[in-house]
Amino acid sequence: MSKGARILVCPCNNITPFAKAERLKTAHNDIRVQRCRDKGILLVSSDVTGTRDGRISYGPNAVIDHHGATVDQVPLMTEGMVVVDIAY
């Protein structure tokens, strides 16, 4: 990011066993928020949502601004997308 990145795109596939997923439910966005603040970047994330073979993914799809504020987010365990105008 030291080369001037302004947007980080984070495609994810965070589907894990139920117990681990419950512990990490909000951790992914907490980490993303911190990265946005530290680097002054916008982050766009997408993740799988749902259950399969004893595993679960809560999502979310989200856009987080360079201050670490969530611009928009699909609710956990909901399929969907966000649309955000980005002006740079």
Backbone torsions as a table, in degrees:
resi	resn	phi	psi	omega
1	MET	NA	-10.3	-179.4
2	SER	-70.2	-8.2	-179.2
3	LYS	-94.0	12.7	173.3
4	GLY	99.6	19.5	177.0
5	ALA	-60.2	141.8	178.7
6	ARG	-117.6	-20.4	179.4
7	ILE	-134.1	134.0	174.3
8	LEU	-112.4	122.6	177.7
9	VAL	-100.4	127.4	-171.0
10	CYS	-125.0	82.0	174.8
11	PRO	-77.6	129.6	-173.1
12	CYS	-125.2	162.0	173.5
13	ASN	-142.2	59.5	-174.0
14	ASN	-86.4	72.8	176.2
15	ILE	-111.2	118.9	-172.5
16	THR	-135.6	168.0	175.6
17	PRO	-55.6	150.7	-173.3
18	PHE	-50.6	-49.9	-175.6
19	ALA	-62.6	-44.2	179.5
20	LYS	-67.1	-41.5	-179.6
21	ALA	-61.5	-38.6	179.4
22	GLU	-63.3	-40.9	178.4
23	ARG	-66.6	-32.6	-174.9
24	LEU	-98.2	5.8	-172.0
25	LYS	-49.2	-46.2	-179.2
26	THR	-103.8	-8.0	-175.5
27	ALA	-62.6	-38.0	-177.7
28	HIS	-60.3	-47.5	179.4
29	ASN	-70.5	-32.9	175.7
30	ASP	-58.9	-42.9	179.1
31	ILE	-67.1	-42.2	179.5
32	ARG	-63.5	-41.7	178.0
33	VAL	-59.5	-45.4	-179.6
34	GLN	-63.2	-40.9	178.6
35	ARG	-63.1	-41.3	178.7
36	CYS	-61.8	-44.1	178.7
37	ARG	-65.4	-46.3	-177.3
38	ASP	-62.2	-40.5	-173.1
39	LYS	-102.5	-8.6	-179.6
40	GLY	66.0	39.5	-177.1
41	ILE	-120.5	162.4	171.5
42	LEU	-91.9	141.4	-180.0
43	LEU	-125.3	132.6	176.0
44	VAL	-116.4	119.6	-179.5
45	SER	-120.6	147.2	172.0
46	SER	-134.2	146.1	-177.5
47	ASP	-147.2	158.6	174.6
48	VAL	-73.4	157.6	179.2
49	THR	-138.3	134.3	175.2
50	GLY	128.0	-168.8	-178.4
51	THR	-123.2	151.1	176.6
52	ARG	-165.0	129.5	173.6
53	ASP	52.0	45.0	178.0
54	GLY	77.0	12.6	178.6
55	ARG	-121.5	161.5	-178.6
56	ILE	-142.7	149.9	171.3
57	SER	-133.8	128.2	-179.0
58	TYR	-87.0	-12.9	-171.5
59	GLY	90.4	-147.4	3.5
60	PRO	-107.9	165.0	165.2
61	ASN	-86.3	131.7	-174.3
62	ALA	-155.0	159.8	169.9
63	VAL	-123.9	127.0	-179.2
64	ILE	-121.7	130.4	-176.4
65	ASP	-82.7	177.7	-174.4
66	HIS	-69.2	-10.0	174.7
67	HIS	-94.4	-6.3	-178.1
68	GLY	92.2	8.7	178.7
69	ALA	-87.1	138.4	176.7
70	THR	-76.5	115.9	-179.7
71	VAL	-75.7	-45.3	176.5
72	ASP	-159.6	152.3	-178.2
73	GLN	-156.1	140.1	171.6
74	VAL	-76.7	134.4	179.6
75	PRO	-57.2	148.5	178.4
76	LEU	-54.3	143.7	179.6
77	MET	61.5	27.0	178.5
78	THR	-125.6	130.5	174.0
79	GLU	-78.3	140.6	178.6
80	GLY	166.1	-173.9	179.0
81	MET	-144.3	160.6	174.5
82	VAL	-113.2	148.4	175.9
83	VAL	-127.0	121.7	-176.7
84	VAL	-134.1	132.9	172.5
85	ASP	-79.1	128.8	179.6
86	ILE	-114.1	122.0	179.9
87	ALA	-111.8	116.3	176.5
88	TYR	-128.7	NA	NA
